[in-house]
Amino acid sequence: MSTTHTPHPDSLEHGLSDDCPRCSEHANDPFAQLDPAHVEALWRKMAAVEFEHHGMYRSHAEARACRHLYGLGCFLQRIGIDPRAVQLDPPALIDTPCVECGTLHHAARCPRCATRRR
């Protein structure tokens, strides 16, 4: 069920708001609920707080959302990739139709027909 945002400062700049039901939904499932620019902003915040020990989360909602990302960051660290060095490319994460079969995806190769993304 989708709720509406309550008035609050821009979440890209100020983080997810604790007093907003929609921000709470985003915090519970950031991968499904947020656009790529917000996921990137949360990733940068999580990397700074958890791996650089710099700063702190601005809200409980932001901390909940970053908890989801932290697990991925720990996995990357375990396989030798520094989570602080990961740069997300928001436009590359947006699903676009495959030029051959039309399947929506954001992978380098189409999962349906294996055509390379252009």
Helices and strands as residue ranges (DSSP letters): H 11-14, H 21-28, H 30-33, H 36-46, I 47-51, H 60-78, G 83-85, H 90-93, E 96-97, E 104-105
